[in-house]
Amino acid sequence: MPRVKQDKELIGENIFEYNEQEKRFGTPKIIAEYRAKKLKCNTILEVGCGTGFQTAAFAKTCKKVIGIDIDKEKIKKAKKNMQKLGITNAEFITGDILDENIQAKIPKTDIIFLDPERPPQEKKRNINNIKPNINKFLKWAQTKTKKICIEIPPHLQDLPNKAMKEYISINHKINRAHLLFGTKEGARAVMLPENKTIEGKQKKREIKKINWAEMKYISELDPAIVYAKLEWKVLPKTRIYNKNKAYCLSKHYLRTPFATNYRILKILETENKVQKYARTLQTERIIQHNMQTKLKHEKGTGQIHIFHLQNKYIIALTCKQAQQKTKHSNSFSNA
Ligand SMILES: C[S@@+](CC[C@H](N)C(=O)[O-])C[C@H]1O[C@@H](n2cnc3c(N)ncnc32)[C@H](O)[C@@H]1O
């Protein structure tokens, strides 16, 4: 059987009924199970349950789950899907959660969870394009319970302060985020499958000037900690942010699960843009080739990484191998 990537695998995906769109927005199994443990209670209301990928996980940890969706075809599939898994503690309602007649049908619940709809083609997420409208939903939900969890696109800015913002990565790629109301405020980074978490107050990025000559390690930060703006809790301020990625430069190996360490072998500078590309592409290849050859001779299988940051090419070794290599490391000079 082919290995399914953890960020794509869905509960019941071999037996469930769903279409491509529903699969795309379906909650990955590892997230659904993490959330279901976190939101364990007697009765949970799941708004925007779709075809039931998250419902199936809630049904395991909660005594009862009530799924609601505006789309009657999805509810039909969700009912069938629960039957296929032998789940008997899930009930479903078809309708718009913002419709007062539907709201009147909803019994008492301990927790309300919302996974809203995002326009499939949208490039930059906008809170106003999410359905149902989050502010209207929250106003209603807060009349039912204090404990509310709303999934949000991780890139979304200007989020309410009175919530815990949780950012979840799977294998060092950002996957989901949600807001938790009715609990302490702040931010939390969660790394799956390791299940490592860190939490605190969000702080603005602080960056210190890098003294390149002193730097021995380059560490790639897990995106959950970067999205959560919690780097300040564990990592040095000698950082570089590049698109959605963040790196720390340090004299020391960083002992935190939120950073993947590489030992710096060499730092190459480039002069101008045109030359840079022509020359370094060639240099990269030669260096990579030479190093790999040398490493083979030293019984190493060192994986070389080339980071192109701030007009510098940082050539580094994955750290496990780099640590083993320190005895032989004279063949490579640090910049
Ligand atoms: C991202 S999908 C949910 C996917 C689901 N959590 C899963 O894992 O399969 C969002 C769902 O919200 C539903 N929805 C959108 N607006 C709604 C509304 N006003 N009331 C109820 N459901 C709504 C959509 O029909 C859609 O199925």
The ligand as an SDF file (V2000), in Angstrom:
LIG
                    3D

 27 29  0  0  0  0  0  0  0  0999 V2000
  -14.0150   23.7070    5.1170 C   0  0  0  0  0  0  0  0  0  0  0  0
  -15.5590   22.9510    4.9610 S   0  0  0  0  0  0  0  0  0  0  0  0
  -15.6240   21.8630    6.3260 C   0  0  0  0  0  0  0  0  0  0  0  0
  -14.8140   20.6210    6.1830 C   0  0  0  0  0  0  0  0  0  0  0  0
  -14.9570   19.6610    7.3320 C   0  0  0  0  0  0  0  0  0  0  0  0
  -14.5310   20.2110    8.5910 N   0  0  0  0  0  0  0  0  0  0  0  0
  -14.1650   18.3690    7.0670 C   0  0  0  0  0  0  0  0  0  0  0  0
  -13.1530   18.1220    7.7120 O   0  0  0  0  0  0  0  0  0  0  0  0
  -14.5890   17.6360    6.1790 O   0  0  0  0  0  0  0  0  0  0  0  0
  -16.6670   24.2430    5.4200 C   0  0  0  0  0  0  0  0  0  0  0  0
  -18.1160   23.8880    5.4260 C   0  0  0  0  0  0  0  0  0  0  0  0
  -18.8850   24.9860    5.9100 O   0  0  0  0  0  0  0  0  0  0  0  0
  -20.1750   24.9100    5.3280 C   0  0  0  0  0  0  0  0  0  0  0  0
  -20.8590   26.2080    5.5110 N   0  0  0  0  0  0  0  0  0  0  0  0
  -20.5880   27.3850    4.8940 C   0  0  0  0  0  0  0  0  0  0  0  0
  -21.4220   28.3460    5.3410 N   0  0  0  0  0  0  0  0  0  0  0  0
  -22.2160   27.7880    6.2740 C   0  0  0  0  0  0  0  0  0  0  0  0
  -23.2770   28.2740    7.0780 C   0  0  0  0  0  0  0  0  0  0  0  0
  -23.6670   29.5530    7.0160 N   0  0  0  0  0  0  0  0  0  0  0  0
  -23.8800   27.4040    7.9120 N   0  0  0  0  0  0  0  0  0  0  0  0
  -23.5070   26.1000    7.9870 C   0  0  0  0  0  0  0  0  0  0  0  0
  -22.5020   25.5880    7.2340 N   0  0  0  0  0  0  0  0  0  0  0  0
  -21.8750   26.4110    6.3860 C   0  0  0  0  0  0  0  0  0  0  0  0
  -19.8620   24.5310    3.8830 C   0  0  0  0  0  0  0  0  0  0  0  0
  -20.9720   23.9400    3.2250 O   0  0  0  0  0  0  0  0  0  0  0  0
  -18.6830   23.5590    4.0720 C   0  0  0  0  0  0  0  0  0  0  0  0
  -19.0980   22.2260    4.0430 O   0  0  0  0  0  0  0  0  0  0  0  0
  1  2  1  0
  2  3  1  0
  2 10  1  0
  3  4  1  0
  4  5  1  0
  5  6  1  0
  5  7  1  0
  7  8  2  0
  7  9  1  0
 10 11  1  0
 11 12  1  0
 11 26  1  0
 12 13  1  0
 13 14  1  0
 13 24  1  0
 14 15  1  0
 14 23  1  0
 15 16  2  0
 16 17  1  0
 17 18  1  0
 17 23  2  0
 18 19  1  0
 18 20  2  0
 20 21  1  0
 21 22  2  0
 22 23  1  0
 24 25  1  0
 24 26  1  0
 26 27  1  0
M  CHG  2   2   1   9  -1
M  END
$$$$
